[in-house]
């Protein structure tokens, strides 16, 4: 049921979940999660499959970005915003009690996102400024739509999500400008990663213990997750300050110490959620496993700041592990819940999770073991693509089928 699928406890009171409008057009435009989960998943897989031949010099893209920057940008500001949008367009009506975005307004957002992907990939032809304007317009439109709904619904406490979306938009603009004038977008990359980690820490840090509590009360009475309280607020504030420091100065003793402390604090936070008691429910377990890569990314980032490990190890722990697994966890759960399916991880769903775990383990391994990087990179790319194409194939019929939305 939808109220347990994508709700966030950021609101002091839960508004009644709205009914969807009667929709007679394309089924895929009846709810935000349908097109954006499908497009995000397919694009995530295809972009990584393209990246390997680009990385090895076997394929050249008509992009104004350096090859590495195109790969990073399309993961960070392409696939992730699509999934985030699918989540928010489904969650915000639950937060506010207002009707969801459907039909032509939803199609408009989809077309803007697609135009951004084309303009970025062919920016050597379209020009970097056109690519920037078209690409940035998507996050701007999503942030404005989210702000309008949250303000209209007087759901003030969820404006922090709009603030993070706005920061992601600023990071995307900075990425384009930095890449054009400096040839590489180091600050834009770190800024985008930092915002994504804060989104995971904020939203994932609410839905994970909330869903876990609901399930444990019903299925496995005993120790329950600690509710969101001042401990979480302190950890989030410290994490934001640490990530800001990391954006500006990614190496050095001060940054390394702060990253290490943030990693420990997030491990403590994760331990408070009773994840060890969720083994029987893989839809829940994957949320805890996915969140584990947030502290791991901080700890590996600390090692990089002290010169003990390559920076890419921590970055890929965050992005392949934290972002990849958490998006798959949210997409599978929301797709099942909002189409009236049983909240249960099928074997296909568990295979998707396993493929993503293989991807993150081998991608971190490729960073830590340079001698084995080439084969490990291929395994990581294959695991990632299998995970997201697996989602698209196994959940596509559900996302595209007509039926009552919940």
C-alpha positions as CSV (number, residue, x, y, z in Angstrom):
1,X,0.0,0.0,0.0
2,X,1.3,3.4,-0.9
3,X,1.4,5.0,2.5
4,X,4.0,2.5,3.5
5,X,5.9,2.6,0.3
6,X,7.3,6.0,-0.2
7,X,6.1,8.1,2.7
8,X,8.6,10.1,4.8
9,X,8.2,10.9,8.4
10,X,9.5,14.4,7.9
11,X,6.0,15.7,8.3
12,X,4.7,16.1,11.9
13,X,1.3,14.8,10.7
14,X,0.5,12.5,7.9
15,X,-2.0,14.0,5.4
16,X,-4.6,11.7,3.8
17,X,-3.2,9.8,0.8
18,X,-5.0,11.2,-2.3
19,X,-6.7,9.2,-4.9
20,X,-5.3,9.3,-8.4
21,X,-7.3,11.1,-11.0
22,X,-9.0,8.9,-13.6
23,X,-6.4,8.7,-16.4
24,X,-7.4,7.6,-19.9
25,X,-4.2,8.4,-21.7
26,X,-0.9,6.4,-21.8
27,X,-0.6,4.2,-18.8
28,X,3.0,5.2,-18.3
29,X,1.9,8.8,-17.7
30,X,-0.6,7.9,-14.9
31,X,2.0,8.2,-12.1
32,X,5.4,9.7,-11.9
33,X,7.2,6.6,-10.8
34,X,6.2,4.7,-14.0
35,X,8.2,6.6,-16.6
36,X,11.0,7.8,-14.4
37,X,11.8,4.5,-12.8
38,X,11.8,2.8,-16.2
39,X,13.8,5.5,-18.0
40,X,16.3,5.8,-15.1
41,X,16.9,2.1,-14.9
42,X,17.4,1.6,-18.7
43,X,19.6,4.7,-19.0
44,X,21.7,3.6,-16.0
45,X,22.4,0.3,-17.6
46,X,23.0,1.6,-21.2
47,X,25.2,4.5,-20.1
48,X,27.6,2.1,-18.2
49,X,27.6,-0.3,-21.1
50,X,28.6,2.6,-23.4
51,X,31.2,3.8,-20.9
52,X,33.5,0.8,-21.1
53,X,34.3,1.1,-24.8
54,X,34.6,4.9,-24.3
55,X,37.0,4.3,-21.4
56,X,39.1,2.0,-23.6
57,X,39.1,4.4,-26.5
58,X,37.1,2.0,-28.7
59,X,34.2,4.5,-29.0
60,X,34.0,8.3,-29.2
61,X,31.0,10.3,-28.2
62,X,30.1,13.6,-29.6
63,X,30.1,15.3,-26.2
64,X,32.0,18.4,-25.1
65,X,32.8,16.7,-21.9
66,X,36.0,14.7,-21.3
67,X,35.1,11.0,-21.4
68,X,35.3,10.6,-17.6
69,X,33.2,13.7,-17.0
70,X,30.5,12.4,-19.4
71,X,30.3,9.2,-17.5
72,X,30.2,10.9,-14.1
73,X,27.7,13.5,-15.2
74,X,25.2,11.1,-16.7
75,X,25.3,8.9,-13.6
76,X,25.1,11.8,-11.2
77,X,22.9,14.3,-13.0
78,X,21.2,12.0,-15.5
79,X,20.1,8.6,-14.0
80,X,19.9,9.7,-10.4
81,X,17.6,12.8,-11.0
82,X,15.2,10.6,-13.0
83,X,14.9,8.1,-10.1
84,X,14.7,10.9,-7.5
85,X,11.9,12.6,-9.5
86,X,10.0,9.3,-9.8
87,X,10.2,8.9,-6.0
88,X,9.3,12.5,-5.2
89,X,6.3,12.7,-7.7
90,X,4.9,9.7,-5.8
91,X,5.9,10.6,-2.3
92,X,4.9,14.3,-2.3
93,X,1.2,13.6,-2.7
94,X,1.4,11.4,0.3
95,X,3.1,14.1,2.3
96,X,0.7,16.9,1.2
97,X,-2.6,15.2,0.5
98,X,-2.7,16.8,-3.0
99,X,-3.3,15.1,-6.3
100,X,-0.3,13.7,-8.1
101,X,1.2,15.0,-11.4
102,X,-0.1,13.0,-14.3
103,X,-0.7,13.3,-18.1
104,X,0.7,16.2,-20.1
105,X,2.7,17.9,-17.2
106,X,4.4,14.6,-16.5
107,X,5.1,14.1,-20.2
108,X,6.7,17.5,-20.3
109,X,9.1,16.6,-17.5
110,X,9.9,13.3,-19.3
111,X,10.7,15.1,-22.5
112,X,12.9,17.7,-20.8
113,X,14.9,14.9,-19.2
114,X,15.3,13.1,-22.5
115,X,16.3,16.3,-24.2
116,X,18.9,16.8,-21.5
117,X,20.4,13.4,-22.1
118,X,20.6,14.0,-25.9
119,X,22.1,17.5,-25.6
120,X,24.8,16.4,-23.1
121,X,25.8,13.4,-25.2
122,X,25.9,15.5,-28.4
123,X,27.1,18.7,-26.8
124,X,30.1,18.9,-29.2
125,X,27.4,19.6,-31.8
126,X,24.8,21.5,-29.9
127,X,27.3,23.5,-27.9
128,X,28.0,23.4,-24.2
129,X,25.8,26.3,-23.3
130,X,22.7,24.8,-25.0
131,X,23.5,21.5,-23.2
132,X,23.7,23.4,-19.9
133,X,20.4,25.2,-20.4
134,X,18.4,22.2,-21.5
135,X,20.0,19.8,-19.0
136,X,19.6,22.2,-16.0
137,X,16.0,23.0,-16.9
138,X,14.9,19.5,-15.8
139,X,16.1,19.8,-12.1
140,X,14.8,23.4,-12.1
141,X,11.3,22.2,-13.2
142,X,11.3,19.4,-10.7
143,X,12.4,21.7,-7.9
144,X,9.7,24.2,-8.7
145,X,7.0,21.6,-9.0
146,X,8.0,20.0,-5.7
147,X,8.1,23.5,-4.0
148,X,4.7,24.4,-5.3
149,X,3.1,21.2,-4.0
150,X,4.8,21.3,-0.6
151,X,3.9,24.9,-0.1
152,X,0.3,24.5,-1.3
153,X,0.0,21.5,1.1
154,X,1.6,23.5,3.9
155,X,4.0,20.6,4.4
156,X,6.8,23.0,5.5
157,X,9.2,20.5,7.0
158,X,9.7,18.8,3.6
159,X,11.1,22.0,2.1
160,X,14.5,20.6,3.0
161,X,14.1,18.2,0.1
162,X,13.5,21.1,-2.2
163,X,16.6,22.8,-0.8
164,X,18.7,19.7,-1.6
165,X,17.2,19.5,-5.1
166,X,18.2,23.2,-5.6
167,X,21.7,22.4,-4.5
168,X,21.8,19.5,-6.9
169,X,20.7,21.9,-9.7
170,X,23.5,24.4,-8.7
171,X,26.0,21.5,-8.7
172,X,24.9,20.6,-12.2
173,X,25.3,24.1,-13.5
174,X,28.7,24.4,-11.9
175,X,29.7,21.1,-13.5
176,X,28.9,22.4,-17.0
177,X,30.7,25.7,-16.4
178,X,33.7,24.1,-14.7
179,X,34.1,21.4,-17.4
180,X,33.9,24.0,-20.2
181,X,36.4,26.5,-18.7
182,X,38.8,24.2,-16.8
183,X,38.5,21.0,-18.9
184,X,37.4,18.9,-15.9
185,X,34.6,19.2,-13.3
186,X,36.2,18.2,-10.0
187,X,34.2,20.6,-7.8
188,X,31.0,19.9,-9.7
189,X,31.4,16.2,-9.2
190,X,32.1,16.4,-5.5
191,X,29.2,18.9,-5.0
192,X,26.7,16.5,-6.7
193,X,28.0,13.5,-4.8
194,X,27.6,15.4,-1.5
195,X,24.0,16.3,-2.3
196,X,23.2,12.8,-3.2
197,X,24.7,11.5,0.0
198,X,22.7,14.0,2.0
199,X,19.5,13.0,0.2
200,X,20.2,9.3,1.0
201,X,21.0,10.2,4.6
202,X,17.8,12.3,4.9
203,X,15.2,10.3,3.0
204,X,16.8,6.8,3.4
205,X,17.4,7.7,7.1
206,X,13.7,8.1,7.6
207,X,12.1,5.4,5.4
208,X,14.5,2.6,6.4
209,X,13.7,2.7,10.2
210,X,10.1,3.5,9.5
211,X,9.5,0.5,7.2
212,X,11.5,-1.7,9.5
213,X,9.5,-0.7,12.5
214,X,6.2,-1.4,10.7
215,X,7.4,-4.8,9.6
216,X,8.9,-5.8,13.0
217,X,5.8,-4.9,14.9
218,X,3.8,-7.1,12.7
219,X,6.1,-10.0,11.9
220,X,9.0,-10.1,14.4
221,X,8.2,-8.5,17.7
222,X,11.1,-7.4,19.9
223,X,13.8,-4.8,19.5
224,X,12.6,-1.9,17.3
225,X,14.5,0.8,15.4
226,X,15.1,4.1,17.2
227,X,12.9,6.8,15.9
228,X,14.3,9.9,14.2
229,X,15.5,12.2,17.0
230,X,18.2,14.7,17.9
231,X,20.9,12.1,17.4
232,X,20.0,11.9,13.7
233,X,19.8,15.7,13.5
234,X,23.4,16.0,14.9
235,X,24.7,13.3,12.5
236,X,23.1,15.0,9.5
237,X,24.4,18.4,10.5
238,X,27.9,17.0,11.0
239,X,27.7,15.1,7.7
240,X,26.7,18.3,5.8
241,X,29.6,20.2,7.3
242,X,32.0,17.4,6.5
243,X,30.9,17.1,2.9
244,X,31.2,20.8,2.4
245,X,34.8,20.6,3.7
246,X,35.4,17.6,1.4
247,X,34.1,19.6,-1.7
248,X,36.5,22.4,-1.0
249,X,39.4,20.4,0.2
250,X,39.2,16.6,-0.4
251,X,42.5,15.7,1.2
252,X,44.4,16.6,4.4
253,X,44.3,15.6,8.0
254,X,41.3,17.8,9.0
255,X,39.2,16.5,6.1
256,X,40.3,12.9,6.7
257,X,39.5,13.1,10.4
258,X,36.0,14.6,9.7
259,X,35.3,12.0,7.1
260,X,36.3,9.2,9.5
261,X,34.1,10.6,12.3
262,X,31.2,10.9,9.9
263,X,31.7,7.3,8.9
264,X,31.6,6.1,12.5
265,X,28.5,8.2,13.2
266,X,26.6,6.7,10.3
267,X,27.6,3.2,11.4
268,X,26.1,4.1,14.8
269,X,23.0,5.4,13.1
270,X,22.6,2.3,11.0
271,X,23.1,0.1,14.1
272,X,20.1,1.8,15.8
273,X,17.7,0.6,13.1
274,X,17.6,-3.1,14.0
275,X,18.6,-4.2,10.4
276,X,20.0,-7.5,11.7
277,X,16.4,-8.5,12.4
278,X,15.1,-8.0,8.9
279,X,16.8,-11.0,7.2
280,X,13.5,-12.6,6.2
281,X,12.3,-9.6,4.3
282,X,14.7,-8.8,1.5
283,X,12.9,-5.6,0.6
284,X,13.8,-4.3,4.0
285,X,17.2,-5.9,4.3
286,X,18.4,-4.2,1.0
287,X,17.6,-0.8,2.5
288,X,20.0,-1.5,5.4
289,X,22.6,-3.0,3.2
290,X,22.4,0.0,0.8
291,X,22.7,2.5,3.6
292,X,25.8,0.7,4.9
293,X,27.7,2.1,1.9
294,X,27.2,5.6,3.1
295,X,29.5,5.1,6.2
296,X,31.8,2.9,4.1
297,X,32.1,5.8,1.6
298,X,33.0,8.2,4.4
299,X,35.6,5.8,5.8
300,X,37.2,5.1,2.4
301,X,37.1,8.8,1.7
302,X,39.0,9.4,5.0
303,X,41.6,6.9,3.8
304,X,41.9,8.8,0.6
305,X,42.3,12.1,2.4
306,X,45.2,10.6,4.4
307,X,46.7,9.2,1.2
308,X,46.0,5.6,2.1
309,X,43.6,4.7,-0.7
310,X,42.5,6.1,-4.1
311,X,39.6,8.6,-3.9
312,X,37.6,6.5,-6.4
313,X,37.2,3.8,-3.8
314,X,35.1,5.9,-1.5
315,X,33.3,7.7,-4.4
316,X,32.1,4.4,-5.8
317,X,31.1,3.0,-2.4
318,X,28.8,6.0,-2.2
319,X,27.6,6.0,-5.8
320,X,27.5,2.4,-6.9
321,X,26.7,1.0,-3.4
322,X,24.8,3.7,-1.6
323,X,23.0,5.4,-4.5
324,X,22.7,2.3,-6.7
325,X,21.4,-0.1,-4.1
326,X,19.2,2.5,-2.4
327,X,17.6,3.5,-5.7
328,X,16.9,-0.1,-6.6
329,X,15.5,-0.7,-3.1
330,X,13.1,2.3,-3.5
331,X,12.2,1.5,-7.1
332,X,11.3,-2.1,-6.3
333,X,9.3,-1.3,-3.2
334,X,7.4,1.6,-4.7
335,X,6.6,-0.2,-7.9
336,X,5.1,-3.1,-6.0
337,X,3.3,-1.0,-3.4
338,X,1.7,1.5,-5.8
339,X,0.5,-1.1,-8.2
340,X,-1.1,-3.2,-5.5
341,X,1.4,-6.0,-5.6
342,X,2.5,-7.9,-2.5
343,X,5.5,-6.3,-0.8
344,X,7.7,-9.3,-1.3
345,X,11.1,-9.7,-3.0
346,X,10.8,-12.3,-5.8
347,X,13.7,-14.3,-6.9
348,X,14.2,-11.9,-9.8
349,X,14.2,-9.0,-7.4
350,X,16.7,-10.7,-5.2
351,X,18.9,-11.4,-8.3
352,X,18.8,-7.7,-9.1
353,X,20.0,-6.8,-5.6
354,X,22.8,-9.5,-5.8
355,X,24.0,-8.1,-9.2
356,X,24.2,-4.6,-7.7
357,X,26.2,-6.0,-4.8
358,X,28.6,-7.7,-7.2
359,X,28.9,-4.4,-9.0
360,X,29.8,-2.3,-5.9
361,X,32.2,-5.0,-4.5
362,X,34.1,-5.3,-7.8
363,X,34.1,-1.6,-8.5
364,X,35.6,-0.8,-5.1
365,X,38.0,-3.7,-5.6
366,X,39.1,-2.2,-9.0
367,X,40.0,1.0,-7.2
368,X,41.9,-0.8,-4.4
369,X,43.7,-3.4,-6.6
370,X,45.0,-1.6,-9.7
371,X,46.7,-4.8,-11.0
372,X,43.2,-6.3,-11.3
373,X,41.3,-3.2,-12.3
374,X,40.6,-4.1,-15.9
375,X,38.8,-7.4,-15.3
376,X,37.1,-6.1,-12.1
377,X,35.8,-3.0,-14.0
378,X,34.2,-5.3,-16.6
379,X,32.6,-7.4,-13.9
380,X,31.4,-4.2,-12.1
381,X,29.9,-2.8,-15.4
382,X,28.2,-6.1,-16.1
383,X,26.8,-6.4,-12.6
384,X,25.5,-2.9,-12.7
385,X,23.9,-3.3,-16.1
386,X,22.3,-6.7,-15.2
387,X,20.9,-5.1,-12.0
388,X,19.2,-2.2,-13.8
389,X,18.2,-4.0,-16.9
390,X,16.9,-6.8,-14.7
391,X,14.7,-4.2,-12.9
392,X,13.4,-2.9,-16.2
393,X,12.6,-6.3,-17.5
394,X,11.1,-7.7,-14.4
395,X,9.1,-4.6,-13.4
396,X,8.4,-3.2,-16.8
397,X,5.2,-5.2,-17.2
398,X,4.0,-4.0,-13.8
399,X,4.9,-0.4,-14.5
400,X,3.3,-0.3,-17.9
401,X,0.1,-2.4,-17.1
402,X,-3.2,-0.7,-16.5
403,X,-4.7,-1.1,-13.1
404,X,-5.7,0.7,-10.0
405,X,-2.9,2.7,-8.4
406,X,-2.6,2.6,-4.6
